[in-house]
Structure formats: structure tokens, C-alpha cells
Amino acid sequence: MFPREYRGVAFVVGLFLVVQVGALALVPEFAASGYQAVENPDNPTNSVLYVVAIVAMTGLMLAAFRYDFDGAIRLLIVGVSAWLSWYVFSALVSPLAAAVPAVAVAVGLLVHPEWYVIDTAGVLMGAGAAGLFGISFGLLPALILLAVLAVYDAISVYGTEHMLSLAEGVMDLNIPVVLVIPLSLSYSLLDGEGASEEASGVGEEADADADPEAASADKEEKVAAAEPDEDGDRDAFFIGLGDAVIPTVLIASAARFSPAADLAVPLLGVNLPALLAMVGTLAGLIVLMRWVIQGRPHAGLPLLNGGAIGGYLIGSVVAGVPLLEALGLAGFF
């Protein structure tokens, strides 16, 4: 591994941490503001409906790419970016004032979608989405969601491969469905450097994999990594935003719904299950990035969601939460 690849891994870990900590900071504010999206967050069917929505959205995007409606998808994602950014900023300032930076995010994405603009918008979207879903999914629905999406991610990457087609369409739009990990200070997404980087992958929101030796086989490149240059170095990695958001839903849900004692961290509502879910996610991320750098293709969510679930359950047991209660099953027995 080259030194700048280590820096790239550190950078992506930092982005994940910002999304996670941001979501934890937003959970109390979102809950107090009544942003919970469902009447009963403990209803397991909430997870089923969300997965159906993901599959439907995936199909819609694939159809749009096939029939040259790429511009419509770009405008849709930019609009969602502004909407989620508004939720984040409204936790800090008045709703009216929050509209100003939210619109600025949309304008930045439309006018100058450089990597740092995309990453900033992606972090805001990720923290906002994870916080909103975290207060809307109780423990059992959150666990079901992560488990189902991990399986779906693996099937869509290794089986049907339809996520690879989606990735091909998304990568050229310069939208915050992916996080861009530059490996040099001179890297630019807009000056043509990225054009020769056959980075494919975005999964479902996004899986993270890469095969830098398969530049001529787009369909076999699972998710994200730039082509190496003549010295064997890469210019950038790309990792799907969903890889940061989905496991963070469980982290936010644990902070909101777990009966474990609060750790009294300033500005954050965090307990041991949520904290160890963060640790488990980051452990999975490090393993994933190691495989990315080595050119070993792999779907992201099985590792990331598995780490989050494992860390959450260990944290619950250590915190003295009965396993049935940690799984959200106590009410069924």
C-alpha cells in the first residue's frame, strides 16, 4: 500500500465518523422537532416498505439511464441534497434561515461539483438521512433493515449485477451519491483526471469495491477505485454514500431507542451499544478499504452492516441489556 493510500483510508474513515457523529448529534433535535416519519417506529414492516422503496428507486434510475434521462436524475439528487441539508441546518438555526445554506448546497452541486463540494453535500445528506431514519426505525426494524440490505447488496453485486449498471450511470453525474476520496492535493474531479478512471461502483446505495486491473471490464468492477497511474498509484477512490448511511441508521436507532445508560458525551446522545456499533462499522470499513486497495472486489454492506450489528449486540450485552430487548423482540414474548 502506498503512503497516500493510507491517507486516503484515513480520509474515508474521517468522513464516516463525521456522518456518524453528525447523526448522533441530530437525533435529539430531530426527535424534539417531531421529524419521526412513521407513527410506530417498532413496526417491522417499516423496514420492508423501505427496502421496496429502494428496489423501486433503483429500477427507476436504471430506466432513466437507459432512456437518457440522466439530467432528471441529477436534478432529483441535487433536490434531495438540498432537502436533507435543510433538515440538518434547521437543527442549528431557524427553518427559514436554514433554507439559505441548503440552497447554497444545491447551487454548489449544479455550478461547481468538485470533489470537496460533493463530499460536503454527501456528509450533510448522510448525517441527515441517518438521523431521520434512526428516529423512525426502532431496534428490530433497524436490525432487519441492515440484515436485508446486506444480503440485497451482495446479490446485486455478485448475482444480478444490476448495481454495477447503476454505478456506471451515476459516476458521470458528479452527484453526492458517492463520496470522493482524493489521494493527492492536486486531484480534481472536473479537470479530466477522473475521466480515465474507470471507477465503477456506487451501490445502492452504494457498495464499495474495486478492481484496478480490470479497466476494460466495467461490468466486473464492483465499486470504486481509480485506475493506477504508471507508477502504480491511484488518483482517487470512490465509495458509495449508502455505505456510510445504512449502518449509521442502527447507530442512531440505538442512541434513540436502546435502554442502555447514556454515556454523557457532550452534545451527543450516545450509549455503549451505539458507540460499539460505530466501532464495528469502522472496523468493517478498514477491512473493506484494504480489499479495495488490493483490488479485491467486494460488496460493502455485508462488512459494514455486519460490523455495526456485531458491535451493537456486544455493546448491548456489556451494558446489561437483555438480548431479547436488544433485538427488539421483548414485546413479542
N, C-alpha and C positions, 0 to 999 in steps of 0.2 A: 504494500500500500504506500502511495506517495504521500509526503507530508501534507500537501494541500488537500488530499482526500481525507486525511484525519480532520483537517479544519472544516471540510465540508460536512463530515459526520457531526462534528461539534455544532455546526450551524443548524443542521436539521434538528438535532436534539434540542437546541435552544428554541427553535420555532415551535416544536411540540410543547415544550414547557410553557411558553407564552400562551398558547392555546389552552392548556390545562389550567394554569393559574388564572388566566382571564375568565374561563368558565366558572371556576370556583368563586371568584370574586363577584361574578354576576348573579350567581344562584340566589343569594338572599334578596338582591334588588329585584330580580325578575319575579320571585315569589311574592314579595311585598307589593309589587305593581300589578299582580293578578294576570301575568302573562302565561299561566299554565294553559296549554292548548286543549286539554281534554277534561271532562268532568271527573272521571275516576282514573287516576294515574296507575292504579293497581290492576287494571283490567288487562289481561294478557293479549286480548285481541287488538290492542293498540299497536303492538309490535307487528302483527300480521298485516294490518292496514298500511303501516309504514313500509314494510317490505314490498307489498303490492304496488305502492306508490313509486318505489324505486324502480321496480321492473317496468312499470308503465312509462316512467320518465326516460329510462334507458331506451325503450323502444321508440319513443317519440324523437329522441335525439338521433338515433340511428337512421330513422326515416328522414329527418331533416337533413342530415349529411348526405344521404343518398340522393335526395332530390334538390340539392343545392340551396338549402335554406340555412346555411351556416350563419349568415348575418342575424337571422332571427334568434338563433341560439345564443349568439354573443350578446345581443341586447337583453335577452332574458336573464342571463347570468349576471350581467352588469346591474340590471334592476334588482335582482336578488341580493347582490352585494350591497347596494345602497340601502335596501330594506333592513338587512341584518345589521349593517353598520349603525343604522338609526337606533335599533334596539340597544346596541352597546353604548352609544353616546348618550342615549336618554337615561342611562343609569348614572350619568355624571352631571348632566345639565338638563334643562327643561326640554320637553319634547319638541318645542318649536326651535330652540337653539340647536338641538341635536340634528335637525334637518340640514343645517349648513355643512358640517363636516361629512355627513352621509352623502350629500350631493357632490361634494368635493371628491369623494372616493370614486363615484361613478364617472365624473368628468376625467379624473386621472386615468382610469382604465380605458376610456374612449380616446383620449387625446395622446397619452404617453404611457402605454402599457409596458414600461420597462420592468425588469425583474423585481426591483425593490417596490414598485407600485403594486405589482401582482401579489408579492408576499405580504405587504401591509394589508391589502384588502383581504387576502386569504386568512390571515391571523384574526382580523376582525370578524369575518364570516364564521370562522371555525369556533371562536370563543362564544359568539352569539348563538350559533346553531346548537352547540353542545350544551350551553346553559339553558336554552329554551326546551330542548328535548330532555335534558336532565331533570327539570322540574315537572315534566309531563309524563315521564316514564318512571313508574315505581321500580322497586328492585327486581321483581320477577320479570316484568316486561323488558327492562333494560338487559337483563341476562339473556332472555330469549332473543332479543334483537341482535346482540353481539354474536351469539352462537349461530343463528340462522345466516347472518350476513357473512360470517367467516366461511361457512360451507358454500354459500352462494358465490362468494368471491373466488374460492378455489375452483368451483365448477365452471365459472365464466371465464377463467383464465386458462385452466388446463383442459377443460372439456369442450364446451361450445365455442370458446374463444371470442364470443361476441364483444367482450370488453376490450379486446385488442382493436377491433374495428372502431369502437367508440373512442379509444385513445388516439387513433390516427386522426380522427376528425377534430378532436378537441385541441390537440397540441399546437395547431397552427393558428388558433384563435386568440392566443395571448389573454386568457381569462383566468381568474383565480379558482379554477378547478384543480390546478396543480400548484404546488409550491416549488419555486425555482431555487436551486442550491448552487450558486456560483462558486467556482473553485479558484478564481483569480479576480483581483481587483479590477482588471481591465475588461472583464466579461460584460457583454451587452446582449440582451435578447433581441434588440431591434436592429443592430448594425449588420446582420447577416451571419454572425458567428453561429447562431443556433440553427441556421437553415440546413447546414450539412450534418447536424447531429441527429441521427435517426433515433431520437428518443421516443419511445412509444410507450405509452402506458398511462394511464390515468385510469384508474379504475373506479369504479363505481363510485365509485367514487373513490375509486382510486386505490389501486393496489400499487405496490412498489416493487418492481423488479427490473432487471436489466440484463442484456446480453450484448456487451460492446463488440463482440466479434461477429455479430450477425447483422451487420448493417444492410445487407441485401435481402434480409428475410424479415420484413416488418411484422408479419403475422406471427413470427416466433419470438419477437421481443416483447416481453410481458409488460414491464413498466419501467421505466425510467433510468436511463443513464446516458450521458452523452458519449459520442464516439471518442475514442482516444486519439490524440494527435500523433505526430510522427515520433515523439519522444515517449509515447505510452501514456501521456497524461490526458485528462478529460477537461473540458471547459465548464461543464455544469452537470448536476444531477437534477432529476425531476421526480417529485413524489406526490402522489395524489392527496388532495386536501381531505378527502374522506378517511384516509388512513389516520389523520390526526383527530378528526371529529368523532368517528364512531366509537372508539374506545373511551374517549373523553365523556361520552354520554353516560357511561357507567360510573365514571369518577364523579360527575355532577350529581347523578342519581344517588350514589352512596352518601355524598355530603348532605343531600336533602332528606333522604328517607331512612338511612341506617340509624338504628337506635344506639350505636356506639357513641361514647362520650366525645364531645368536641375537644380538639387539641388546643384551642385558644390561640391559634395563629393570628396575628394582627391582620385585619382586613379580609381574612379568608374564613369561610365556614368549612373547615376540613376536619375529618376524623381519621382514625387509623385505617379503616377499610378503604377510604378514598385515597389516602396517602400511598398505601401499598399498591393500589390499583394503578396509580401514577408510575410507581417504581416498576411494576410489571410491564406496563406499556413501553416504557423507555428501554427496559431490558430486551423486549421483543424487537424494538426498533434498532437497537445496536446489532443484534444478530442479523436482522433483515438487511441493514446497510452493509454489513460485512459480506453478505452474499451478493448484494448489488455490485459492490466494488470488485468482487472476484468474478463477476459475470455469470453468476448462477441465478437463473430466472426463478422467481418465487412470488406467489400471491402474498400481498401484505397483511390482510386482515386476519388470517389464521394465526400468525405470530403475534400481532398486536392485540387482537381481541383475546387470544388465549392468555397472553401475559396480563392483561387487565383483569380478566376473570380470576385467574390464579392468585394474583396479588390481592384482589378484593376479598376472596374467600379466606386467604391466610390472615389478612388484617382483621376480618370479622371474628375468626376463631381466637386470635390473640387478644382482641378487645373484649372477649367474653360473650359475643353474640351467638346464640344457639344456631346451628347450621340451618335448620328449617326456617328460622326467622331471617337469616342472612340470604337465603334463597327466595324469600318472599312467599314461602309455602305454609307458614304457620297458620294463616287464616283458613286453609283448606283442610286442616286436621283438628 
